[in-house]
Amino acid sequence: WRYSALGFPIRLRTYTTDLIPARRFAAVTEGQIEARMSLDLTPHESGTHIDLLVEYLMGKGILASITDGFAANQMRYSMETLLENLHRAAVAVR
């Protein structure tokens, strides 16, 4: 996938590394940003416990230095949105 950070193009490729429907999703991202993410869902009392792991490593160079803060904010926003969507889906199923 492609996006722009502060006017600089970022190109990444994300691969699913593990998928167990309704239980686990994991992926790695390669390119100008190296990242891995996993999402594990387990039953907990009357709901679902969510373990979310996101790790990323910016590339080297001036572009990485400039866009590191932007990338961190973008990843935080993406994860918050993911969690909000999971919550909405869980509420809708009840």
VOZA-30102 format. One record per residue: residue number from 1; residue in three letters; x negated, y, z negated of N, C-alpha, C, O, CB in turn. Coordinates in nm, 2 decimals. Glycine has a CB too. Layout:
residues N
    nr   rest     n_px     n_py     n_pz    ca_px    ca_py    ca_pz     c_px     c_py     c_pz     o_px     o_py     o_pz    cb_px    cb_py    cb_pz
   NUM    ALA        X        Y        Z        X        Y        Z        X        Y        Z        X        Y        Z        X        Y        Z
...
END
This chain:
residues 94
    nr   rest     n_px     n_py     n_pz    ca_px    ca_py    ca_pz     c_px     c_py     c_pz     o_px     o_py     o_pz    cb_px    cb_py    cb_pz
     1    TRP    -0.08    -0.12     0.00     0.00     0.00     0.00    -0.09     0.12     0.00    -0.21     0.11    -0.03     0.09     0.00    -0.12
     2    ARG    -0.03     0.24     0.03    -0.10     0.36     0.04    -0.03     0.47    -0.03     0.09     0.48    -0.03    -0.13     0.40     0.19
     3    TYR    -0.11     0.56    -0.09    -0.05     0.68    -0.14    -0.16     0.79    -0.15    -0.27     0.76    -0.12     0.02     0.66    -0.28
     4    SER    -0.12     0.91    -0.19    -0.21     1.02    -0.19    -0.22     1.07    -0.34    -0.12     1.08    -0.41    -0.17     1.13    -0.10
     5    ALA    -0.35     1.09    -0.38    -0.37     1.14    -0.51    -0.45     1.27    -0.50    -0.56     1.28    -0.45    -0.46     1.04    -0.60
     6    LEU    -0.38     1.38    -0.53    -0.43     1.51    -0.52    -0.48     1.54    -0.38    -0.58     1.61    -0.35    -0.55     1.53    -0.62
     7    GLY    -0.41     1.49    -0.28    -0.44     1.51    -0.14    -0.54     1.41    -0.08    -0.57     1.41     0.04    -0.49     1.64    -0.12
     8    PHE    -0.59     1.32    -0.16    -0.69     1.22    -0.11    -0.61     1.09    -0.09    -0.54     1.04    -0.18    -0.80     1.20    -0.21
     9    PRO    -0.63     1.02     0.03    -0.56     0.90     0.05    -0.62     0.78    -0.03    -0.74     0.77    -0.05    -0.57     0.86     0.20
    10    ILE    -0.53     0.70    -0.09    -0.57     0.58    -0.17    -0.51     0.46    -0.10    -0.39     0.46    -0.07    -0.52     0.60    -0.32
    11    ARG    -0.59     0.36    -0.07    -0.54     0.24    -0.01    -0.57     0.12    -0.10    -0.68     0.10    -0.15    -0.61     0.22     0.13
    12    LEU    -0.47     0.05    -0.12    -0.47    -0.07    -0.22    -0.40    -0.19    -0.16    -0.31    -0.17    -0.08    -0.42    -0.03    -0.35
    13    ARG    -0.44    -0.30    -0.20    -0.37    -0.43    -0.17    -0.34    -0.50    -0.30    -0.43    -0.52    -0.38    -0.45    -0.52    -0.07
    14    THR    -0.21    -0.53    -0.32    -0.17    -0.60    -0.44    -0.13    -0.74    -0.41    -0.05    -0.77    -0.31    -0.06    -0.53    -0.51
    15    TYR    -0.18    -0.84    -0.49    -0.14    -0.98    -0.47    -0.08    -1.03    -0.59    -0.12    -1.01    -0.70    -0.27    -1.06    -0.43
    16    THR     0.03    -1.11    -0.57     0.09    -1.18    -0.69     0.00    -1.30    -0.72    -0.03    -1.38    -0.63     0.24    -1.23    -0.65
    17    THR    -0.04    -1.31    -0.85    -0.12    -1.42    -0.89    -0.05    -1.53    -0.97    -0.09    -1.64    -0.98    -0.24    -1.37    -0.97
    18    ASP     0.07    -1.49    -1.02     0.14    -1.59    -1.10     0.29    -1.54    -1.10     0.32    -1.42    -1.12     0.09    -1.60    -1.25
    19    LEU     0.38    -1.64    -1.08     0.52    -1.60    -1.08     0.60    -1.72    -1.14     0.60    -1.83    -1.08     0.57    -1.56    -0.94
    20    ILE     0.67    -1.70    -1.25     0.76    -1.79    -1.30     0.89    -1.71    -1.32     0.90    -1.63    -1.41     0.71    -1.86    -1.44
    21    PRO     0.99    -1.73    -1.23     1.11    -1.65    -1.24     1.17    -1.64    -1.38     1.18    -1.74    -1.45     1.22    -1.71    -1.15
    22    ALA     1.20    -1.52    -1.42     1.26    -1.48    -1.55     1.17    -1.51    -1.66     1.21    -1.50    -1.78     1.39    -1.56    -1.57
    23    ARG     1.04    -1.54    -1.64     0.94    -1.57    -1.75     0.81    -1.49    -1.74     0.77    -1.43    -1.84     0.91    -1.72    -1.75
    24    ARG     0.75    -1.49    -1.62     0.62    -1.43    -1.60     0.60    -1.38    -1.46     0.64    -1.44    -1.36     0.51    -1.53    -1.64
    25    PHE     0.53    -1.26    -1.45     0.48    -1.21    -1.33     0.34    -1.15    -1.35     0.32    -1.08    -1.45     0.58    -1.10    -1.27
    26    ALA     0.25    -1.18    -1.26     0.12    -1.13    -1.27     0.07    -1.09    -1.13     0.10    -1.16    -1.04     0.02    -1.23    -1.35
    27    ALA    -0.02    -0.99    -1.13    -0.07    -0.95    -1.00    -0.20    -0.88    -1.02    -0.24    -0.83    -1.13     0.03    -0.85    -0.93
    28    VAL    -0.28    -0.88    -0.91    -0.41    -0.80    -0.91    -0.40    -0.71    -0.79    -0.34    -0.73    -0.69    -0.53    -0.90    -0.90
    29    THR    -0.47    -0.60    -0.81    -0.48    -0.49    -0.70    -0.63    -0.48    -0.67    -0.71    -0.47    -0.76    -0.42    -0.36    -0.75
    30    GLU    -0.65    -0.47    -0.54    -0.79    -0.45    -0.49    -0.79    -0.33    -0.40    -0.70    -0.29    -0.34    -0.84    -0.58    -0.42
    31    GLY    -0.91    -0.26    -0.40    -0.92    -0.15    -0.32    -1.00    -0.04    -0.39    -1.09    -0.07    -0.47    -0.79    -0.09    -0.27
    32    GLN    -0.96     0.09    -0.37    -1.02     0.20    -0.44    -1.00     0.19    -0.59    -1.07     0.26    -0.67    -0.98     0.33    -0.38
    33    ILE    -0.90     0.12    -0.63    -0.87     0.10    -0.77    -0.85    -0.05    -0.79    -0.78    -0.12    -0.72    -0.74     0.18    -0.82
    34    GLU    -0.93    -0.11    -0.89    -0.91    -0.25    -0.92    -0.82    -0.26    -1.04    -0.84    -0.19    -1.14    -1.06    -0.32    -0.95
    35    ALA    -0.72    -0.34    -1.03    -0.63    -0.35    -1.14    -0.57    -0.49    -1.16    -0.57    -0.57    -1.06    -0.51    -0.25    -1.13
    36    ARG    -0.52    -0.52    -1.28    -0.44    -0.64    -1.30    -0.33    -0.61    -1.39    -0.34    -0.52    -1.48    -0.53    -0.76    -1.35
    37    MET    -0.22    -0.67    -1.37    -0.10    -0.65    -1.45    -0.03    -0.78    -1.47    -0.03    -0.87    -1.39    -0.01    -0.55    -1.38
    38    SER     0.02    -0.80    -1.59     0.11    -0.91    -1.62     0.22    -0.87    -1.70     0.22    -0.78    -1.78     0.02    -1.03    -1.69
    39    LEU     0.33    -0.94    -1.68     0.46    -0.91    -1.76     0.51    -1.05    -1.80     0.54    -1.14    -1.72     0.56    -0.84    -1.67
    40    ASP     0.52    -1.07    -1.93     0.57    -1.20    -1.99     0.70    -1.17    -2.06     0.70    -1.08    -2.14     0.46    -1.26    -2.08
    41    LEU     0.80    -1.25    -2.04     0.93    -1.24    -2.10     0.95    -1.37    -2.18     0.95    -1.48    -2.13     1.04    -1.22    -2.00
    42    THR     0.99    -1.35    -2.31     1.02    -1.46    -2.40     1.14    -1.43    -2.48     1.16    -1.32    -2.53     0.90    -1.50    -2.49
    43    PRO     1.23    -1.53    -2.50     1.34    -1.51    -2.58     1.30    -1.47    -2.73     1.20    -1.52    -2.78     1.43    -1.64    -2.59
    44    HIS     1.37    -1.37    -2.78     1.34    -1.33    -2.92     1.47    -1.29    -2.99     1.54    -1.19    -2.95     1.24    -1.21    -2.92
    45    GLU     1.51    -1.36    -3.09     1.63    -1.34    -3.16     1.75    -1.33    -3.06     1.77    -1.42    -2.99     1.63    -1.21    -3.25
    46    SER     1.82    -1.21    -3.06     1.93    -1.20    -2.96     1.89    -1.13    -2.84     1.98    -1.08    -2.76     2.05    -1.13    -3.03
    47    GLY     1.76    -1.11    -2.81     1.72    -1.04    -2.70     1.60    -1.10    -2.63     1.58    -1.23    -2.63     1.68    -0.90    -2.73
    48    THR     1.51    -1.02    -2.57     1.39    -1.07    -2.50     1.27    -0.98    -2.55     1.28    -0.86    -2.55     1.41    -1.06    -2.35
    49    HIS     1.16    -1.05    -2.57     1.04    -0.99    -2.61     0.96    -0.97    -2.48     0.95    -1.06    -2.40     0.96    -1.07    -2.71
    50    ILE     0.91    -0.85    -2.45     0.83    -0.82    -2.33     0.69    -0.79    -2.37     0.66    -0.70    -2.45     0.90    -0.70    -2.26
    51    ASP     0.60    -0.86    -2.31     0.45    -0.83    -2.32     0.41    -0.78    -2.19     0.42    -0.85    -2.08     0.37    -0.96    -2.36
    52    LEU     0.36    -0.66    -2.19     0.31    -0.59    -2.06     0.17    -0.56    -2.08     0.13    -0.49    -2.17     0.40    -0.47    -2.03
    53    LEU     0.09    -0.60    -1.98    -0.06    -0.58    -1.98    -0.09    -0.51    -1.85    -0.06    -0.56    -1.74    -0.14    -0.70    -2.00
    54    VAL    -0.16    -0.39    -1.86    -0.21    -0.32    -1.74    -0.35    -0.28    -1.77    -0.38    -0.21    -1.86    -0.11    -0.20    -1.70
    55    GLU    -0.44    -0.32    -1.68    -0.58    -0.28    -1.69    -0.62    -0.23    -1.55    -0.58    -0.29    -1.45    -0.67    -0.40    -1.73
    56    TYR    -0.70    -0.12    -1.55    -0.74    -0.08    -1.42    -0.88    -0.02    -1.43    -0.92     0.02    -1.54    -0.65     0.03    -1.36
    57    LEU    -0.95    -0.02    -1.32    -1.09     0.03    -1.32    -1.10     0.11    -1.19    -1.08     0.06    -1.08    -1.20    -0.08    -1.32
    58    MET    -1.13     0.24    -1.21    -1.14     0.33    -1.09    -1.27     0.30    -1.02    -1.37     0.25    -1.08    -1.13     0.48    -1.13
    59    GLY    -1.28     0.32    -0.89    -1.40     0.31    -0.82    -1.50     0.41    -0.87    -1.48     0.49    -0.96    -1.38     0.33    -0.67
    60    LYS    -1.62     0.41    -0.80    -1.72     0.51    -0.84    -1.72     0.63    -0.75    -1.67     0.62    -0.64    -1.86     0.44    -0.84
    61    GLY    -1.78     0.73    -0.79    -1.79     0.85    -0.70    -1.70     0.97    -0.75    -1.63     0.95    -0.84    -1.76     0.82    -0.56
    62    ILE    -1.72     1.08    -0.68    -1.65     1.20    -0.72    -1.50     1.18    -0.70    -1.42     1.24    -0.79    -1.70     1.31    -0.64
    63    LEU    -1.45     1.11    -0.60    -1.31     1.10    -0.58    -1.25     1.02    -0.70    -1.14     1.06    -0.75    -1.27     1.02    -0.45
    64    ALA    -1.32     0.92    -0.75    -1.27     0.84    -0.86    -1.26     0.93    -0.99    -1.17     0.93    -1.06    -1.36     0.72    -0.89
    65    SER    -1.36     1.01    -1.01    -1.37     1.10    -1.12    -1.25     1.20    -1.12    -1.19     1.23    -1.22    -1.50     1.18    -1.13
    66    ILE    -1.22     1.25    -1.00    -1.12     1.35    -0.99    -0.98     1.29    -1.01    -0.89     1.35    -1.07    -1.12     1.42    -0.85
    67    THR    -0.96     1.17    -0.95    -0.82     1.11    -0.96    -0.80     1.02    -1.07    -0.69     0.97    -1.09    -0.80     1.03    -0.83
    68    ASP    -0.90     0.99    -1.16    -0.88     0.90    -1.27    -0.76     0.94    -1.36    -0.68     0.85    -1.39    -1.00     0.89    -1.35
    69    GLY    -0.75     1.06    -1.40    -0.64     1.11    -1.49    -0.51     1.09    -1.41    -0.41     1.05    -1.47    -0.66     1.25    -1.53
    70    PHE    -0.51     1.13    -1.29    -0.38     1.12    -1.21    -0.34     0.97    -1.20    -0.22     0.94    -1.22    -0.40     1.17    -1.06
    71    ALA    -0.43     0.88    -1.18    -0.40     0.74    -1.17    -0.35     0.68    -1.30    -0.25     0.61    -1.30    -0.53     0.66    -1.12
    72    ALA    -0.41     0.73    -1.41    -0.36     0.68    -1.54    -0.22     0.73    -1.56    -0.13     0.65    -1.61    -0.45     0.73    -1.65
    73    ASN    -0.19     0.85    -1.53    -0.05     0.90    -1.54     0.05     0.83    -1.45     0.16     0.80    -1.49    -0.05     1.05    -1.52
    74    GLN     0.00     0.80    -1.33     0.09     0.73    -1.24     0.12     0.59    -1.28     0.23     0.55    -1.28     0.03     0.73    -1.10
    75    MET     0.02     0.52    -1.34     0.04     0.39    -1.39     0.13     0.39    -1.51     0.22     0.30    -1.52    -0.09     0.32    -1.42
    76    ARG     0.11     0.49    -1.60     0.20     0.50    -1.72     0.34     0.52    -1.67     0.44     0.46    -1.73     0.15     0.61    -1.81
    77    TYR     0.37     0.61    -1.58     0.50     0.64    -1.52     0.56     0.51    -1.46     0.68     0.48    -1.49     0.50     0.75    -1.42
    78    SER     0.48     0.44    -1.38     0.53     0.32    -1.32     0.57     0.21    -1.42     0.68     0.15    -1.41     0.43     0.26    -1.23
    79    MET     0.49     0.20    -1.53     0.52     0.10    -1.63     0.65     0.14    -1.71     0.73     0.06    -1.75     0.40     0.08    -1.72
    80    GLU     0.66     0.27    -1.74     0.78     0.32    -1.82     0.90     0.29    -1.73     1.01     0.25    -1.78     0.76     0.47    -1.85
    81    THR     0.89     0.32    -1.60     1.01     0.30    -1.51     1.04     0.15    -1.51     1.16     0.11    -1.51     0.97     0.35    -1.37
    82    LEU     0.94     0.06    -1.50     0.96    -0.08    -1.50     1.04    -0.12    -1.63     1.13    -0.20    -1.62     0.83    -0.16    -1.48
    83    LEU     0.99    -0.08    -1.74     1.06    -0.11    -1.87     1.20    -0.06    -1.88     1.29    -0.13    -1.93     0.97    -0.06    -1.98
    84    GLU     1.22     0.06    -1.83     1.36     0.12    -1.83     1.45     0.03    -1.74     1.56     0.00    -1.78     1.36     0.26    -1.78
    85    ASN     1.40    -0.01    -1.62     1.48    -0.09    -1.53     1.51    -0.23    -1.59     1.62    -0.28    -1.58     1.41    -0.11    -1.40
    86    LEU     1.41    -0.29    -1.66     1.43    -0.42    -1.73     1.54    -0.40    -1.84     1.62    -0.49    -1.86     1.30    -0.47    -1.79
    87    HIS     1.53    -0.29    -1.91     1.63    -0.27    -2.02     1.77    -0.25    -1.96     1.87    -0.31    -2.01     1.59    -0.14    -2.10
    88    ARG     1.78    -0.18    -1.85     1.91    -0.16    -1.78     1.97    -0.29    -1.74     2.09    -0.32    -1.75     1.90    -0.06    -1.67
    89    ALA     1.88    -0.38    -1.68     1.92    -0.51    -1.63     1.97    -0.60    -1.74     2.07    -0.67    -1.73     1.81    -0.57    -1.55
    90    ALA     1.90    -0.59    -1.85     1.93    -0.67    -1.97     2.06    -0.63    -2.03     2.15    -0.71    -2.07     1.82    -0.67    -2.08
    91    VAL     2.09    -0.50    -2.04     2.21    -0.45    -2.09     2.33    -0.49    -2.00     2.44    -0.52    -2.05     2.21    -0.30    -2.11
    92    ALA     2.31    -0.48    -1.87     2.41    -0.51    -1.77     2.45    -0.66    -1.78     2.57    -0.69    -1.75     2.36    -0.48    -1.63
    93    VAL     2.36    -0.75    -1.82     2.39    -0.89    -1.82     2.47    -0.93    -1.95     2.54    -1.03    -1.95     2.26    -0.97    -1.82
    94    ARG     2.46    -0.85    -2.05     2.53    -0.88    -2.18     2.68    -0.88    -2.16     2.75    -0.90    -2.26     2.49    -0.78    -2.28
END
